[in-house]
Amino acid sequence: MEMVKNAINWFEIPVTDFERAKRFYSQIFDFDMPVMEMGHIRMGILLSDQNEGVGGAICYGEGYQPAGANGPKVYLNGGSDLNIVLSRVEAAGGQVIMPKGLISEEIGYMGFFNDTEGNVVALHSQH
């Protein structure tokens, strides 16, 4: 296989209640989430540089069911300090399940939370 720049090009986080999930992610990342319809799928687009970065969305529709703790782990960019995002999780209706912890000095930090839809989502930041 050829070497590629990113192992992932796009990700989708399944949700069961779109409006509740949109409020949650908008609140923890402090932005107004844009919404897009693609056929029978309703998508809430997460913040990213669409020209040079990897993007993703929350998705509601046929075939989208949260996997809970058993699904793949998506690491969202926690910005300059993932504690800022983690500090908003519980007020937004989620639960922090692993506070910010050091992976290594070179790699940075990670933390995990349950969103309002039952997904386990991770955050990463360098500081």
Secondary structure per residue as TSV (DSSP state, phi and psi in degrees):
chain	resnum	aa	ss	phi	psi
A	1	M	-	360.0	146.7
A	2	E	-	-74.3	151.5
A	3	M	-	-75.4	129.4
A	4	V	-	-114.3	157.1
A	5	K	S	-66.3	-45.8
A	6	N	-	-124.4	143.3
A	7	A	S	-76.7	-15.4
A	8	I	-	-132.5	141.5
A	9	N	S	-106.0	-28.8
A	10	W	E	-163.0	148.3
A	11	F	E	-136.6	157.0
A	12	E	E	-134.6	130.7
A	13	I	E	-104.2	113.3
A	14	P	E	-69.9	141.0
A	15	V	-	-132.8	152.0
A	16	T	S	-99.9	-24.9
A	17	D	S	-128.8	98.3
A	18	F	H	-58.5	-48.4
A	19	E	H	-64.2	-40.5
A	20	R	H	-63.6	-46.2
A	21	A	H	-65.2	-39.3
A	22	K	H	-61.5	-44.9
A	23	R	H	-60.5	-44.2
A	24	F	H	-59.9	-55.8
A	25	Y	H	-67.9	-35.1
A	26	S	H	-63.3	-38.9
A	27	Q	H	-71.9	-45.4
A	28	I	H	-72.4	-29.4
A	29	F	H	-98.9	0.4
A	30	D	T	54.6	57.8
A	31	F	S	-154.8	163.2
A	32	D	-	-92.8	106.2
A	33	M	-	-67.7	123.0
A	34	P	-	-72.8	147.3
A	35	V	E	-113.9	143.2
A	36	M	E	-140.3	138.8
A	37	E	E	-104.7	130.9
A	38	M	E	-128.2	93.0
A	39	G	T	64.2	-122.4
A	40	H	T	-89.8	5.6
A	41	I	E	-106.9	131.4
A	42	R	E	-103.2	127.4
A	43	M	E	-121.8	139.0
A	44	G	E	-110.6	115.7
A	45	I	E	-83.2	126.0
A	46	L	-	-80.7	153.2
A	47	L	-	-65.2	131.7
A	48	S	-	-169.1	162.2
A	49	D	-	-80.0	100.0
A	50	Q	T	-65.7	-17.4
A	51	N	T	-84.1	-34.0
A	52	E	T	-127.1	-11.1
A	53	G	S	-107.6	178.1
A	54	V	-	-95.7	130.7
A	55	G	E	-109.6	174.3
A	56	G	E	-167.1	176.7
A	57	A	E	-153.5	158.0
A	58	I	E	-85.3	143.8
A	59	C	E	-134.3	136.4
A	60	Y	E	-126.4	133.0
A	61	G	S	153.1	-178.6
A	62	E	T	-57.4	131.1
A	63	G	T	90.6	-1.5
A	64	Y	-	-111.4	102.7
A	65	Q	-	-131.2	128.0
A	66	P	-	-56.4	141.5
A	67	A	-	-95.2	-2.3
A	68	G	G	66.0	-142.8
A	69	A	G	-77.0	-9.9
A	70	N	G	-92.0	-6.1
A	71	G	S	-88.3	178.3
A	72	P	-	-60.4	152.3
A	73	K	-	-98.5	124.7
A	74	V	-	-101.5	129.4
A	75	Y	E	-100.5	108.7
A	76	L	E	-84.8	150.5
A	77	N	E	-71.3	119.3
A	78	G	-	-85.8	8.4
A	79	G	T	74.2	-151.1
A	80	S	T	-69.9	-26.6
A	81	D	-	-153.9	110.7
A	82	L	H	-63.5	-15.6
A	83	N	H	-62.5	-28.2
A	84	I	H	-62.4	-47.4
A	85	V	H	-68.8	-47.5
A	86	L	H	-57.8	-33.1
A	87	S	H	-67.5	-15.5
A	88	R	H	-98.8	-10.1
A	89	V	H	-61.8	-51.1
A	90	E	T	-68.1	-38.4
A	91	A	T	-65.5	-24.9
A	92	A	T	-87.5	-4.2
A	93	G	T	106.4	3.1
A	94	G	-	-98.9	-169.6
A	95	Q	E	-141.6	127.2
A	96	V	E	-74.9	123.6
A	97	I	E	-109.7	-16.3
A	98	M	E	-145.9	112.6
A	99	P	E	-66.6	170.7
A	100	K	E	-53.3	128.9
A	101	G	E	-141.4	147.8
A	102	L	E	-75.1	128.2
A	103	I	E	-82.6	-59.2
A	104	S	E	-165.2	163.6
A	105	E	T	-59.1	-36.6
A	106	E	T	-73.9	-38.8
A	107	I	T	-88.4	-37.4
A	108	G	E	110.1	-145.2
A	109	Y	E	-123.0	157.6
A	110	M	E	-141.3	161.1
A	111	G	E	-155.9	158.5
A	112	F	E	-126.5	149.1
A	113	F	E	-144.3	156.2
A	114	N	E	-92.4	130.5
A	115	D	-	-85.3	-176.4
A	116	T	T	-71.3	-10.1
A	117	E	T	-103.2	0.2
A	118	G	S	94.0	1.0
A	119	N	-	-76.6	143.1
A	120	V	E	-96.5	118.9
A	121	V	E	-122.8	143.8
A	122	A	E	-108.0	157.3
A	123	L	E	-123.3	150.6
A	124	H	E	-134.7	142.5
A	125	S	E	-150.3	157.5
A	126	Q	-	-77.7	-24.2
A	127	H	-	-126.4	360.0
